[in-house]
Amino acid sequence: MQSTPDHILLDVRSPEETGQSKLVDALEINFYQDDFLDRVNQLPKDKPVFVYCRSGNRSGQAMEKMKTLGFREVYNLTGGIMAWQAAGLPVQ
């Protein structure tokens, strides 16, 4: 899965984590940065957003915050990138 004109793939992990591996063409916005909500709020709200982190905790929190900002479709990758890799799916 990757960001396309039809949807957004959002990685909310730290730069140290994304430097190890990430999903192809994922946007990176660190959940723990002070400007997280400001940066996320600049994304189009009319596209589905697929959010992931390491295990699904931060992305679940990010998903809830995004809904309060008016995002219509936000999905959390259950189990995060760890589950993605355990399933043998590709990363970069």
Secondary structure as UniProt FT lines:
FT   TURN            5..6
FT   STRAND          7..11
FT   HELIX           15..18
FT   TURN            19..20
FT   TURN            24..25
FT   STRAND          27..28
FT   TURN            31..32
FT   TURN            34..35
FT   HELIX           36..40
FT   TURN            41..42
FT   TURN            45..46
FT   STRAND          49..52
FT   HELIX           57..68
FT   TURN            69..70
FT   STRAND          74..76
FT   TURN            78..79
FT   HELIX           80..86
FT   TURN            87..88
//
